[in-house]
Amino acid sequence: MAPLSNKIDFAIIFSVKNANPNGDPLNGNRPRIDYDGFGEISDVCLKRKIRDRLQEAGESIFVQSDEKKTDGMTSLRNRAESSEYGLGKDALNVKKTSSEEAARLACDKWIDVRSFGQLFAFKSESKDGVSIPIRGPVTIHSAFSVKPVSISSLQITKSVSGEGDGSKKGSDTMGMKHRVDEATYVAYGAMSPQLAERTGFSNEDSIKIKSVLLKLFEGDASSARPEGSMAIDNLIWWQHSSKAGKYSSSRVHKTLRDLINKGEPLDTDHLTQSLGSALEGLVPEVIHGF
């Protein structure tokens, strides 16, 4: 398939209600916030959800989460060296194949590698070995809430199984559960045709990611994020008419940031009207969430 031909910028607007969208393990798993009190969801968290949705759609994923493994591999190295699920050990041996060729094989096999990139280590006669970084064409920012968030903390009891024959109940322990009461978050991203040429990321791949962005939180329910507590409100998709793009990503994203800073509504109709006339010659597609 031909590499991505036109530059793409995008933004996702989603709502959170009584959920912990991304807990901070260094802060008692409280929802992440910045110094000004705005809610934050890391780019790593968002990429994890994109990978999971792509995997559920039948795509081959290199960085699989432990709970969603489909091949039984215990590490990324095992997956890469597997002859059945990966590239095979010979592909990662510099004496038998070049690092560039192994990187190309990895991009051909796994959609997340050719999308987001990956760092692969290759065996060689030297003690240090050889590694090659793959720069992916798809970048996504951390998501931030449009207003400072209100966080509720609840004290809960947690029961654990007692020892022995199971006839005795283990003692309850106290714990905390945190949630964002209600907030709207926005994340920005882009797709670069120049980097797509290096990894083989195609127009078809961009459509696959576009489709899963609309379903980002489906099948992602947990105690911290009950079903229906997080939902995509709108996906904004700017597809430029050229490889280099008519405007920089910074300027494109600024058109949405300006609306947010002015406190304008973020419903589909208003976004379509306001963003459609913000940049001459670049009209975005605004897709309402499911």
C-alpha positions, 0 to 999 in steps of 0.5 A: 500500500502507498504511504500516507499522501496528505498531512492530517491533524486531528482532535478528540473531545470527550466527556468524563462523568464520575470516573477516574480517566487516568490515575497517578500511581505516585499520588495514590491513584488520584486522577492526574491534574496539572499545577493549575487543577486541569485534568490530564490524561497521558499520551501513553494512556491514550495510545494504549487505548488506541492499540487495544481498539485496533487489536480488538478490530483484528490488527496485529499489535506489538505492544500488547497489554498483559490482560489482552495478550493474544499470543502468550508471549511474556515480553516484547523481546519474546514476541519479536523473536517468535517465529510464529508471532514475530520476526524470528531470531534471525531477523534480529541478528545483524550478521544475518539481516541489516537493522534497517531491514528488520525495522522494515519487517517490524513495520510491515507486521505491526500497525502500532510500530508503523504508526507510533514507532518503536525502539528495537535492539539487534544482536551483534558480536559487540557487547553492546549490540545495535539498536535502531529507533523507528520514528512513527508518523502518528503523534498524540498529545496528552489530553487536558480538561477545558476547565479545572476538575473537581475530584471526589474521594471516597473511603471504601473497604476491601475484602480479601480471602482468608487463609486456610479452608476458606471457611473464615473471612479475611479481615477487611482493609480500608482504601480510597477511590477517586473520581472526576465528577464531570469534565470535558477533555481535549487531545490533539494529534497529527499524522506526518506523510514524511515519516509515513514514507519510512514506516509504510504507514498508509492512507488505509492505516489512517482510516483505521485509526480514525475509526477507533478514535470514535470508539476509544472507550468502548470495551474499556470499562473497569471499576474506576471507569464504569461503562458509559462514564467516558464517551467521545463527543466529537472527532475533528479531522483536518485533512490537508490537500498536500504532503506538507500541509497548508498550515502548521499543526500548531496553527490548526490546533490553535483554531480549536484552542481559541474556541475553548478559551473563548468559552464557546460551545463544543457541540457538533454544529457549532464546531462545524460552523466555527472551524469551517471558516477559521482557516482558508482552504482547510475545512475539517470534518467534525464527526459526532461520537457514537 
